[in-house]
Amino acid sequence: MLSSVFARQATCDLTIMNVTLNKDARRISIGARGSIRIVIVGHVDHGKSTLIGMLLHETGNLAAGKLETLKAVAARRGMPFEWSFLLDALQTERDQGITLDTSQIRFRTPSRDVLLIDAPGHAEFLRNMITGAAQADAALLLIDATEGIREQTRRHAYMLHLLGIRQIAVVINKMDRIDFDAQRFETLSGEIRTYLASLGLDATSVIPISARRGDGVARRTDAIAWHKGPTVLEALDEFRSAHTAVDLPFRMPVQAIYKFDDRRILAGRVESGAITIGEPVAIAPDGKFARVKTIEGWPPPERQDMPQRAVAGQSIGITLDQDIFVERGNVVASRSNPPDSGSRLRARIFWLAQTPLAVGETIVIRSGTADSRGTVTAIANSIDPGTLAEVGGTAIGQNHVGEVEIILSRPFAADPHTANPALGRVVIERDSRIAGGGLVLSLDGNNASIGLQPEKLTDTKKVSARTAKAAQLARVMGDASPADRLKRLRQEIPGKIVFTTSFGLEDQVIIQLLCGNDIDVDIVTLDTGRLFPQTYDLWAETERHFGRRIRAVYPAQDRLASFVDQHGINGFYGSREARLACCYARKVEPLGRALAGAEAWITGLRSEQSAGRRDMTLVGIDNAYGLIKLNPLFEWNRAAVQDFAATQGVPINPLHATGFASIGCAPCTRAIAPGEPERAGRWWWEEDSKKECGLHQPIE
């Protein structure tokens, strides 16, 4: 399928790679003992290929005599033997001494099977590195102990961050060239941990090695006796394996429909999950439902041998118990957990064509077996990976990365890449040629807007500064009162601070604290246009009581009109997708404009409000907006908030007295019964575990 091009395994077979595995290693079936895909990245000449060659040797994954053969070849060429010769398949690589393409090597450790992806470190071949890393569950980031952290090291770490790889072990190589200096190692370890933390990443381990000698690769030697952490081999075994494709929800893109006798057979490859006869399925994006009647195979088996179950990786045919129209490009999926469907696609794009991708351009999007023409309506966070600089503007240049919003001419089905990579990638065509690829972030606005977001942090110094500041504030604010927390935030943050209020109980208390202590912040509300009359009355009363205006941000008219045209004025009752699209138009997109230019964001979140909010913190970095986020009432319970409001004479919404705990838009809020959670009255027709709109946490 064309959608696999972006994530294609740039695989050379074992003979082309000049790596001949021993007989046991050749019998490896990835997944049989548990498997993991690991990409190894780093600056050119920091020793990736040498490390891999030593790993293959140390783990016994080379055929007898292979090492001697390569040494002889090196001698005939008049070159000293290097372990990297085991990996460098191309003649050009040997001549230049650099890795140009992505190679994949299968080998086994004592406890699992490993697919190791050797990605190029040279700046000119960054796109190849992206291709390799996009397939990985974890990463090894290599640093030369003599050179330290280079710009290419930072670029690779940033690309791992963009691709969603969260398991990273750092390997500091060539320790023999600095006499295994433990102090130098600790300095480098601290520097790289700080940089990774600025990207929201945490190194699982930092390992000192000499790949050329083998110290720290698979063995602890006397030279690194001071190191208490794992070897590289142990670090590989400590990585958590990602969910296998079989563990994910069932997805089968339809490749073709065949008519045999009275059967209509839907043919395709099971990309994830499993299916059994009799199981209910959904046909996406059409929203039709049926049950699997039969599972067909080729050649046709005897009736008694008809398959009862199919799993990820199998190419099959199925028939349904309902006579419904299905076409190529549809996805047969789990009925209880279907993919997203829609015509507004948000994706993180890796652009490869020489001519930039621009807003307003018409392109072709391919996902699975589906394709659709689409128009680029917004571009944000366009980044040059070579410099980590945000380019801005309304285009994405060659080899640059950016987030795009595309309106499709017809809807198709896909999953967010983080939820299901099998259906989470797209390929972009221009003029019948592949011009880029990307990772699906959402369909139909399930996540925050990208067109008018506050600043996305690509300046690494600014990222580090805000992360460090948030950590400092967290240490000093724990025992402070809410008023002192707000004062401290204002003292420590020189730039713009925004407090967003919906005039709920917590918000009114925070306004009292801000105004009562003369704390200068921008107080903003999102007027959705569908608030309760009592909320509008409280808004006016609050301005009179505190003697200050509260800035309002309204939905974008064209976006709201588009929602109403598509779903109807109350279409949010029809499906969760429609409700999220409404929240996006009325709340999430306006929030991006409200926070534009801010350094910090104050909210009324409390851990007691819902199960999903217990995992949030008093102060930290908001991942969606890159801002320091303070929740000054975080550990207060509702009774404490009510008591404070009553004692201080704070005006509150009269709806609270009639059973409304959390108050939002009038059509989507009801009073709660005694004993119900505070947010049970919000979108009450949906599951309790999903009572969020996207303002404060990602939508599942």
C-alpha positions in Angstrom: 0.0 0.0 0.0 1.2 3.5 -0.8 0.7 4.7 2.8 3.5 2.4 3.8 6.0 4.4 1.7 6.5 7.0 4.4 7.1 4.3 7.0 8.7 1.9 4.6 11.4 -0.2 6.0 14.4 1.0 4.1 15.7 -2.5 4.4 18.7 -4.1 2.8 18.6 -7.9 3.1 21.3 -9.6 5.0 23.6 -10.4 2.1 23.5 -6.8 0.7 24.4 -5.5 4.2 27.4 -7.8 4.3 26.1 -9.2 7.5 25.7 -12.9 7.7 24.1 -14.1 10.8 24.8 -17.4 12.4 22.3 -20.3 11.9 20.4 -19.7 15.2 20.1 -15.9 14.5 18.7 -16.6 11.0 15.9 -18.6 12.5 14.7 -15.6 14.5 11.0 -14.8 14.0 10.6 -11.3 15.3 7.9 -11.4 17.9 8.4 -15.0 18.9 10.1 -14.2 22.2 9.0 -10.6 22.5 10.6 -8.1 20.2 11.4 -4.4 20.0 12.4 -1.9 17.2 15.3 0.4 18.3 16.8 3.2 16.2 20.3 4.3 16.8 21.1 7.9 16.0 23.8 10.4 16.5 26.3 12.8 14.9 28.3 11.5 12.0 31.5 9.8 13.1 30.3 9.3 16.7 30.5 5.5 16.1 27.0 4.1 15.5 28.1 1.5 13.0 31.1 0.5 15.2 28.8 0.0 18.1 26.4 -2.2 16.1 29.2 -4.3 14.7 30.5 -4.8 18.3 27.0 -5.7 19.5 26.7 -8.4 16.8 30.1 -9.8 17.7 29.5 -9.7 21.4 26.1 -11.4 21.3 27.3 -14.2 19.0 25.1 -13.1 16.0 27.9 -13.4 13.4 28.5 -16.6 11.4 31.7 -18.4 12.0 34.5 -17.0 9.8 32.7 -13.7 9.0 35.0 -11.6 11.1 38.1 -13.0 9.6 36.7 -12.5 6.0 36.1 -8.9 6.6 39.5 -8.4 8.1 41.0 -9.9 5.0 38.9 -7.7 2.8 40.1 -4.6 4.7 43.7 -5.7 4.3 43.4 -6.2 0.6 41.9 -2.7 0.3 44.7 -1.2 2.4 42.4 -0.1 5.1 42.6 -0.8 8.9 39.7 -3.1 10.0 36.7 -1.3 11.5 33.7 -2.9 13.2 31.5 -0.6 11.1 32.4 -2.7 8.0 29.9 -5.2 9.2 27.1 -2.7 8.5 28.3 -0.3 5.8 26.7 -2.0 2.8 27.3 0.6 0.1 30.7 1.1 -1.6 30.3 4.9 -1.1 29.9 4.4 2.6 33.2 2.5 2.9 35.0 5.1 0.7 33.7 8.1 2.6 33.4 6.5 6.0 29.8 7.6 6.6 26.5 5.9 6.7 24.2 7.2 4.0 21.1 5.0 4.1 19.0 3.4 6.8 19.8 -0.3 7.4 17.9 -2.7 9.6 19.6 -5.5 11.5 17.9 -8.3 13.3 19.6 -10.0 16.2 18.8 -11.5 19.6 19.7 -10.6 23.1 19.4 -13.0 26.0 15.8 -12.1 26.5 14.3 -10.7 23.3 14.5 -10.2 19.6 15.8 -6.8 18.4 15.3 -5.0 15.1 18.0 -2.4 15.2 17.6 0.5 12.8 20.9 2.2 11.9 20.0 5.7 10.8 22.4 8.1 9.1 24.0 10.8 11.1 25.2 13.1 8.3 23.1 16.3 8.1 22.5 15.9 4.4 20.7 12.6 5.0 18.3 13.7 7.8 15.3 12.5 5.8 16.7 9.0 5.9 17.1 9.3 9.6 13.4 10.3 9.9 12.4 7.3 7.8 14.2 5.0 10.1 13.2 6.6 13.4 9.5 6.7 12.4 9.4 2.9 12.8 11.0 2.7 16.2 9.8 1.9 19.7 12.9 3.3 21.4 16.2 4.9 20.6 19.9 4.9 21.3 21.4 8.4 21.1 25.2 8.3 20.6 27.6 11.0 21.7 31.4 11.2 21.2 33.0 11.8 24.6 35.8 13.9 23.0 33.4 16.2 21.1 30.4 16.3 23.4 26.9 17.3 22.4 26.9 18.6 18.8 24.2 20.4 16.9 23.4 17.3 15.0 22.9 15.5 18.3 20.3 18.1 19.3 18.6 17.8 15.9 18.3 14.1 16.2 17.0 14.3 19.8 14.5 16.9 18.6 13.3 14.7 15.7 12.9 11.8 18.1 10.7 14.1 20.2 8.6 15.1 17.2 8.2 11.4 16.2 6.8 10.6 19.6 9.7 8.3 20.8 9.8 8.5 24.6 12.3 5.8 25.5 15.9 7.0 24.9 19.1 5.6 26.2 22.2 7.8 25.7 25.5 6.1 24.9 28.7 8.2 25.4 31.2 6.5 23.1 35.0 6.8 22.7 35.6 6.9 26.5 39.0 5.3 25.8 40.1 8.5 24.2 39.6 10.5 27.4 41.1 7.7 29.6 37.6 6.8 30.9 37.3 10.0 32.8 34.3 9.6 35.1 34.1 13.4 35.8 33.9 14.2 32.1 31.2 11.5 31.7 29.1 13.0 34.5 29.4 16.4 32.9 28.2 15.1 29.6 25.5 13.1 31.2 24.1 16.1 33.0 24.2 18.2 29.8 22.3 15.7 27.7 19.7 15.0 30.5 19.0 18.7 30.8 18.5 19.1 27.0 16.3 16.0 26.8 14.2 17.3 29.7 13.7 20.6 27.9 11.9 18.5 25.2 9.8 16.6 27.7 12.1 13.5 27.4 13.9 11.5 30.1 16.9 9.4 29.4 16.3 5.8 30.7 20.1 5.5 31.2 23.4 7.2 30.2 26.1 4.6 29.4 29.9 5.1 29.1 31.4 2.8 26.4 34.3 2.2 24.0 32.6 0.6 21.1 36.0 -0.1 19.4 37.3 -2.0 22.5 33.9 -3.4 23.8 33.9 -1.7 27.2 30.3 -1.2 28.3 28.8 -2.7 25.2 28.0 -6.2 26.6 30.6 -6.4 29.3 31.5 -4.4 32.4 35.3 -3.9 32.3 37.7 -2.6 34.9 37.9 0.7 32.9 34.3 1.6 33.7 34.1 -0.1 37.1 32.9 3.3 38.5 29.7 3.1 36.3 26.8 1.6 38.2 24.2 1.7 35.4 23.5 -0.9 32.7 25.6 -1.9 29.7 24.2 -1.2 26.2 23.0 -4.8 26.0 21.2 -4.5 29.3 19.7 -1.2 28.3 18.2 -2.8 25.2 16.6 -5.4 27.3 15.2 -2.8 29.7 13.3 -0.9 27.0 9.5 -1.6 27.1 8.2 -3.2 24.0 5.4 -1.3 22.3 2.1 -3.0 21.9 2.2 -5.5 19.1 -0.1 -5.0 16.2 -2.3 -7.9 17.4 -2.9 -6.1 20.7 -4.4 -3.0 18.9 -8.0 -2.6 17.7 -9.0 -4.5 14.6 -8.3 -2.6 11.3 -8.5 -4.0 7.8 -8.3 -1.5 4.9 -10.4 -2.9 2.0 -8.2 -3.4 -1.1 -10.8 -5.0 -3.4 -14.3 -6.6 -3.4 -14.7 -9.9 -5.3 -18.0 -11.5 -6.3 -18.0 -15.3 -6.0 -21.3 -17.2 -6.5 -23.6 -15.5 -3.9 -20.7 -14.1 -1.8 -19.3 -10.6 -1.8 -15.8 -11.0 -0.4 -14.0 -8.0 1.0 -10.3 -8.5 0.6 -7.5 -6.8 2.5 -4.6 -7.1 4.9 -5.3 -7.1 8.6 -3.1 -4.2 9.7 -3.8 -4.5 13.5 -5.9 -6.5 15.9 -7.7 -9.7 15.3 -11.1 -10.8 14.0 -13.3 -13.9 14.5 -16.4 -15.1 12.8 -19.5 -13.6 14.3 -17.8 -10.5 15.6 -19.5 -7.1 15.0 -17.6 -4.7 12.8 -17.9 -1.1 11.6 -17.3 0.1 8.1 -15.5 3.4 8.3 -15.9 6.2 7.4 -19.5 5.3 6.3 -20.7 4.3 9.8 -22.3 1.1 8.7 -22.4 -2.0 10.9 -22.5 -5.8 10.3 -21.1 -9.0 11.6 -18.4 -11.2 10.0 -20.1 -14.2 8.4 -17.0 -16.0 7.1 -13.3 -15.6 6.8 -12.0 -16.7 3.4 -8.5 -17.9 2.4 -6.7 -18.9 -0.7 -6.7 -21.5 -2.0 -10.2 -22.2 -0.7 -9.9 -24.6 2.3 -12.1 -27.5 2.9 -15.3 -26.5 4.8 -14.1 -28.2 8.0 -10.8 -26.2 7.7 -12.4 -22.8 7.2 -10.5 -20.2 9.3 -12.3 -19.0 12.4 -9.9 -16.2 13.2 -7.5 -13.8 11.5 -4.8 -11.6 13.1 -2.5 -8.7 12.2 -0.2 -9.4 9.2 -2.6 -11.8 7.4 -4.1 -11.1 4.0 -7.7 -12.4 4.1 -11.1 -12.0 2.7 -14.3 -11.7 4.7 -18.0 -11.8 4.1 -20.6 -9.9 6.1 -24.1 -10.9 7.3 -25.6 -7.7 5.9 -25.8 -6.7 2.3 -24.3 -3.2 2.6 -22.2 -1.2 0.1 -18.5 -1.4 0.8 -15.8 0.0 -1.5 -12.0 0.1 -1.8 -10.6 2.6 0.7 -13.1 1.7 3.4 -11.8 0.3 6.7 -13.4 -2.7 8.3 -12.8 -2.1 12.0 -13.7 -3.0 15.6 -17.3 -1.8 16.2 -16.5 -1.1 19.8 -13.3 0.8 19.0 -13.5 2.2 15.5 -11.0 4.6 13.9 -11.7 8.4 13.6 -13.5 9.4 10.5 -13.7 12.8 9.0 -12.7 15.3 6.4 -10.6 17.8 8.5 -7.2 16.2 8.9 -4.4 17.4 11.2 -1.0 15.9 10.6 2.7 16.4 11.3 4.3 16.5 7.9 7.8 15.7 6.8 8.1 17.4 3.4 10.5 16.0 0.8 9.7 17.8 -2.4 11.9 20.6 -3.7 9.0 23.1 -4.1 7.5 24.0 -0.7 4.0 23.0 0.5 1.9 26.1 0.8 -1.5 27.1 2.3 -4.2 26.9 -0.3 -2.5 24.1 -2.3 -4.5 21.1 -3.5 -2.8 17.8 -2.9 -3.7 14.1 -2.7 -3.7 12.3 0.6 -3.3 8.5 0.9 -4.0 6.5 4.0 -4.2 2.7 3.9 -6.0 2.0 0.6 -8.0 5.3 0.7 -7.1 8.4 -1.1 -8.7 11.9 -1.3 -7.9 15.2 -2.7 -7.4 17.9 -0.1 -6.7 21.6 0.4 -4.1 22.8 2.9 -6.0 25.4 5.0 -3.4 26.0 7.7 0.3 25.5 8.5 1.9 25.9 11.9 5.2 25.2 13.6 7.2 24.8 10.4 10.7 23.8 11.5 14.1 23.4 9.8 15.5 20.3 11.5 19.0 21.4 10.4 18.9 24.4 12.7 15.9 23.7 14.9 14.7 27.2 13.9 11.0 27.9 13.5 10.6 29.1 9.9 7.0 30.4 10.2 5.0 31.7 7.3 2.5 29.8 5.2 4.7 27.1 3.6 6.9 24.1 4.6 10.2 23.9 2.7 12.1 20.8 1.5 13.3 18.6 4.3 11.3 20.7 6.8 8.7 19.6 9.3 5.4 21.2 10.1 1.9 20.7 11.3 -0.8 21.1 8.7 -4.6 21.2 8.6 -6.1 19.7 5.4 -9.8 19.8 4.3 -10.4 16.6 2.4 -12.8 16.4 -0.6 -14.2 13.2 0.9 -13.8 11.8 4.4 -11.7 8.8 5.2 -10.8 6.8 8.3 -7.6 6.9 10.3 -6.2 6.7 13.8 -3.9 9.2 15.6 -0.4 7.9 15.1 0.1 7.6 18.9 -2.9 5.3 19.2 -2.4 3.0 16.3 0.6 3.5 13.9 -0.8 1.0 11.5 -3.5 3.5 10.4 -1.8 6.6 11.7 0.4 7.5 8.7 -0.4 9.4 5.5 1.4 9.9 2.2 1.1 13.2 0.3 1.2 13.2 -3.5 1.7 16.2 -5.8 1.5 15.9 -9.5 1.3 12.1 -9.2 4.6 12.0 -7.3 5.2 11.3 -3.6 6.1 14.6 -2.1 6.0 13.9 1.7 4.6 11.8 4.5 3.2 12.4 7.9 1.8 11.3 11.2 -1.9 11.7 11.8 -2.6 13.9 14.8 -6.4 14.1 14.5 -9.4 14.1 12.3 -12.2 16.7 12.4 -10.5 18.8 15.2 -10.3 16.3 18.0 -7.2 18.2 19.3 -6.3 21.8 19.6 -6.2 24.2 16.7 -3.0 24.6 14.8 -3.7 27.7 12.8 -3.8 30.2 15.6 -1.9 28.6 18.4 0.4 30.4 20.9 4.1 30.1 20.3 5.4 26.6 19.9 8.7 26.3 21.6 11.5 25.3 19.1 14.1 27.6 20.7 16.0 25.1 22.8 17.2 27.8 25.2 13.7 29.0 25.8 12.4 25.5 26.3 15.1 24.8 28.8 14.5 28.1 30.6 10.8 27.5 31.0 11.2 23.9 32.1 13.8 24.9 34.7 11.6 27.7 35.9 8.5 25.4 36.2 10.6 22.9 38.3 11.9 25.7 40.5 8.3 27.0 41.1 7.1 23.5 41.9 9.7 23.2 44.6 8.8 26.5 46.3 5.0 26.5 45.9 4.1 23.3 47.5 3.4 24.6 50.9 2.5 28.1 49.9 -1.1 29.5 49.9 -2.9 30.1 46.6 -2.4 33.9 47.0 1.3 33.4 47.6 1.5 31.1 44.6 0.0 33.7 42.3 2.3 36.4 43.7 5.4 34.2 43.2 4.4 33.4 39.6 4.0 37.2 38.9 7.4 37.9 40.5 9.2 35.1 38.6 7.6 35.5 35.1 8.5 38.9 33.5 6.2 38.4 30.4 2.5 38.0 29.8 0.4 35.8 32.1 -3.1 34.8 31.2 -5.9 33.5 33.5 -8.8 31.9 31.7 -12.1 32.0 33.5 -15.5 30.4 32.8 -16.9 32.1 35.9 -17.0 28.8 37.8 -16.6 28.6 41.6 -12.9 28.1 41.4 -12.4 30.9 38.8 -14.3 33.4 41.0 -12.1 32.6 43.9 -8.9 33.1 41.8 -10.3 36.4 40.5 -10.7 37.5 44.1 -7.1 36.5 44.9 -5.8 38.3 41.8 -7.7 41.5 42.3 -7.5 41.5 46.1 -3.7 41.3 45.9 -3.3 43.6 42.9 -1.6 40.9 40.8 -1.3 42.0 37.2 -2.4 39.3 34.8 -4.6 39.2 31.7 -8.1 37.8 32.7 -9.8 36.2 29.7 -13.0 34.3 29.1 -14.1 32.2 26.1 -17.6 33.3 25.1 -18.9 30.3 23.3 -22.2 32.0 22.5 -24.2 29.3 24.3 -23.6 30.0 27.9 -26.4 30.1 30.5 -28.1 33.4 31.0 -27.0 33.2 34.6 -23.4 33.0 33.5 -23.7 36.1 31.4 -25.3 37.9 34.4 -22.4 36.8 36.6 -19.9 38.0 34.1 -21.4 41.5 34.3 -21.7 41.3 38.1 -18.0 40.2 38.4 -16.8 43.2 36.4 -18.8 45.5 38.6 -17.7 43.9 41.8 -14.0 43.9 41.0 -14.0 47.1 38.9 -12.2 45.7 35.9 -13.0 44.4 32.4 -12.6 40.8 31.5 -11.4 40.3 28.0 -13.6 38.0 25.8 -12.4 35.8 22.9 -15.1 34.5 20.5 -15.3 31.6 18.1 -14.0 32.2 14.5 -17.2 32.9 12.5 -16.3 30.8 9.5 -15.2 27.8 11.6 -18.4 27.9 13.6 -20.6 28.4 10.5 -18.9 25.3 9.0 -19.7 23.2 12.0 -23.4 24.3 12.0 -23.6 23.7 8.2 -22.3 20.2 8.6 -23.9 19.0 11.9 -26.8 21.4 12.6 -27.2 23.9 15.5 -27.5 21.1 18.0 -25.5 18.4 16.1 -23.2 17.8 19.1 -25.8 15.4 20.5 -25.4 13.1 17.5 -21.9 11.8 18.2 -18.9 12.3 20.3 -17.0 13.3 17.1 -19.6 16.1 16.5 -19.5 17.2 20.1 -15.7 17.5 20.0 -15.9 19.4 16.7 -18.2 21.9 18.5 -15.9 22.2 21.4 -13.0 22.8 19.0 -14.8 25.6 17.2 -16.3 27.3 20.3 -13.5 26.7 22.9 -10.3 25.1 21.8 -9.4 27.3 18.8 -10.3 30.5 20.7 -8.1 29.4 23.6 -5.1 29.4 21.2 -5.8 33.0 20.5 -6.4 33.8 24.1 -3.0 32.4 25.1 -1.0 34.0 22.2 2.2 35.6 23.4 1.9 34.4 26.9 4.6 33.0 29.1 2.4 31.4 31.7 -1.2 30.2 32.1 -3.3 30.2 35.3 -6.4 27.9 35.5 -8.9 26.8 38.1 -8.2 23.0 37.8 -8.4 20.9 40.9 -7.3 17.3 41.3 -10.7 16.4 42.9 -12.7 17.5 39.9 -12.3 14.3 37.8 -10.2 11.1 37.6 -8.3 12.5 34.6 -7.2 15.6 36.5 -5.7 13.7 39.4 -2.6 13.1 37.3 -2.1 16.8 36.6 0.2 18.9 38.8 0.2 22.2 40.8 2.7 23.7 38.3 4.4 22.4 35.2 4.7 22.8 31.5 1.5 22.5 29.4 2.5 20.2 26.6 0.0 21.6 24.1 1.0 25.2 24.4 4.5 25.1 25.8 3.6 27.5 28.7 4.2 27.3 32.4 0.8 26.3 33.8 -0.2 27.1 37.4 -3.3 25.6 39.1 -3.2 27.5 42.4 -6.2 25.6 44.0 -5.0 22.2 42.8 -5.2 20.4 46.1 -8.2 22.2 47.5 -11.5 20.3 47.9 -14.8 21.8 46.9 -15.8 22.6 50.4 -12.7 24.7 50.9 -13.5 26.6 47.7 -17.1 27.2 48.8 -16.0 28.4 52.3 -13.5 30.9 50.9 -16.1 32.3 48.4 -18.6 32.7 51.2 -16.2 34.3 53.7 -14.9 36.8 51.1 -18.3 37.6 49.6 -17.3 36.5 46.2 -20.1 36.6 43.6 -20.9 33.1 42.4 -23.3 31.6 39.8 -26.8 31.0 41.3 -26.9 27.7 39.3 -24.5 26.2 41.9 -27.3 26.3 44.5 -29.5 24.2 42.2 -27.1 21.3 41.8 -24.9 22.5 39.0 -21.3 21.8 40.0 -19.3 22.3 36.8 -20.9 24.8 34.5 -20.2 25.1 30.8 -22.4 25.6 27.7 -26.2 25.4 28.5 -27.1 22.6 26.1 -24.2 20.4 27.4 -24.6 20.9 31.2 -27.1 19.6 33.7 -27.4 19.5 37.5 -25.8 16.5 39.2 -27.5 14.1 41.7 -26.0 13.7 45.3 -23.0 11.4 45.1 -22.2 12.0 41.4 -18.7 13.3 40.5 -18.5 17.1 39.9 -18.2 16.8 36.2 -20.9 14.2 35.7 -23.2 17.0 34.5 -21.0 17.9 31.6 -21.8 16.0 28.3 -23.8 13.6 30.5 -24.7 11.4 27.5 -21.0 10.3 27.1 -18.8 8.0 29.2 -17.6 9.4 32.5 -14.0 8.7 31.6 -14.1 11.1 28.7 -15.5 14.3 30.2 -13.0 16.7 28.6 -13.2 19.0 25.6 -9.5 19.4 24.8 -8.7 22.6 26.7 -6.6 20.9 29.4 -5.7 17.4 28.2 -5.6 15.5 24.9 -8.7 13.8 23.8 -8.4 10.0 23.7 
